[in-house]
Amino acid sequence: MQNDPSLQMNQQAAEMQEAAAVFGTGFLLFFLVLAIISIIGLWKMYAKAGIPGWIAIIPIVNIFFLPKAGGKPIWWAILFFVPFVNIVFLILTYMAIAERFGRGVGTVLGLLFLKPIFFCILGFGSAQWTPPQDS
């Protein structure tokens, strides 16, 4: 009775479920922290750009104000929902945001790959937003 294979399998299954629950909880907490850091940085960045910071906490709506922070028309945000086109316009938007803050290619790459950190750098750093020049 002590070496019952079905009992051992049930115990192993229970251990695997527990491990999966711990991993899932840790994963969720990690991404929750990243989301909070992104929102805080985006809030400050929007505030510097003259956009109400609270817009950063509204999902989807905050995407529509990214082009505005870069000095581009808000309708550019609609293109973020078109597959493949969205990648190009996201890069162009990040380039415009970096330009408005007086930054270069390094900031664009940072916004693409380390978004929460670089939103905070733009929001809390010494970079000042400059409005686009009307031609």
Buried (B, 14 or more C-beta within 10 A) or exposed (E): EEEEEEEEEEEEEEEEEEEEEEEEEEEEEEEEEEEEBBBBBBBBBBBBBEBEBEBBEEEEEBBBBBBBBBBBEEEBBBBBEEEEEBEEBBBBBBBBBBBBBEBEEEBBBBBEEEBBBBBBBBBEBEBEBEEEEEE
